[in-house]
Amino acid sequence: MTTDEAYMLGRNQAESERLDAQHNFSRSLAHGKLIQPSISQSGLLRIADVGTGTGIWIREAATEVAASNAETKFSGFDISAQQFPGDEIPGVEFIKHDAVQPFPQRYHERFDLVHVRLLSYAIKAQDLDMTVRNIVQIIKPGGFLQWQEFDVIDSWAVPDTQNARSTISHVVSERVARGLTPASERRSISLNPWLTTNSIASPLARAIQSKPDPTEQVRAAGKFEHSVRIMNLETISTEGHPCPMVKAGKKQEITGAAIQLLQAGILRRQSIITKAQPSDPESKKIVGELKEVKRLVEAWQNGEDPACHEWDCAMTSIVARKGLVSNGHEVWLPTT
C-alpha cells in the first residue's frame, strides 16, 4: 500500500493471516455468532460483505447459511482484490469496489443482509456519511445492515504505563494525519449510554440513524426515500468475557494490531523525511517521532511491558433495518 492511503494496514500474506485471526477473535467475542440472532436467516437469499478483505466472514457465512438455504448467494466487496481467496467457492463472488463510491446499478436494492466489520482504519471522516449512504443503497427494503466495530487500541482501558500511553498517542496522531474517522470521541448517544468507544462506532450510529427529510416536491409527487433504523445495538467487552478463546486471543490481537498500526506511522514518516530538506525544523521533529515509534514497535515485539497486553476492548454491534418513507411517513415491513 502507499503511505498516503487512508487504510493503515498492509495487504501481504502476514496481514491476511492476522485478519483471519482477528475474525476468529471477533467471532468468539460475539459468542460464536456470524449473524446477529435478531436477524432471521430464513429469508436471506442474497448476502453481501463490504470490506471483505480475505473473505473469511463471507466464506463462513456461506457454509453456515447454505446448510438451511442452498439458494442463498453471497458477494464480497473490497477496495483491493489482493487478499481475495484464490480458490473458487460455489455461490460466492468477490468484487473489487470502493464503498466510498456508489455501487453499480445492478447491486442496488439487491441484498437481504449487508455485513460490514472493522472499517475504523479505512474510512476518512469526510467519507463516512457517503459510505453509509452507498451501503444502504444496496440493501433491499426490509433488509438488514449488520455493522461491527471495535478498536483494540482503545484508550478507555489502557494501562497506566509509558509505553501504553505513548502507543495511544501515536496511533491517534496517525489517524488524524490520515483524516480518518474521529479517534477520541467521548460523546455517547441516546441509544446506548455506554457507547463511548474511541472508534468509528459513535459517529457511525448517528450516520445510520439519520432520518431522511423528503422535500415538499418529493412528498407532493408521492415518491419515497429510504429510511434506516437501528433495531439493536450491543457493546461486548473483553473484560470478564466467558469465552476462553477471547481471554487467550486478547494478547495476540492487541499486540498484532499495535505493531501494525505503529508500523503504518513509520512508513508515512519515512516517506515525508525522504521528500523534506534535512534542515527543515518539521523534518527534524518527524525524525524524533520516527525513533520513538520504532522503539515502541521493538518494545511490543519483545514484550517489554507485560501490562500492555492486559488492556481490554469493546466491540459495538449495530443491527439496522431498511424501511421506506412514503409521502413523508415511514412504512415498515414486519420485523421478523
Secondary structure, DSSP 8 states (H G I E B T S, - for coil): --TTSS--S--SHHHHHHHHHHHHHHHHHTTT-SS-TTS-STT--EEEEET-TT-HHHHHHHHHHHTT-TT-EEEEEES--TTS-SS--TTEEEEE--TTS---GGGTT-EEEEEEE--TTT-BGGGHHHHHHHHHHTEEEEEEEEEEEE-SS-GGG--SSHHHHHHHHHHHHHHHHTTBS-SS----BTTBTT---SSSHHHHHHHHH------HHHHHTT-EEEEEEEEEEEEEESTT-S-HHHHHHHHHHHHHHHHHHHHHHHHHHHHHHHHS-TT-HHHHHHHHHHHHHHHHHHHHHHT--GGGGS---EEEEEEEEEEEEETTEEE-----
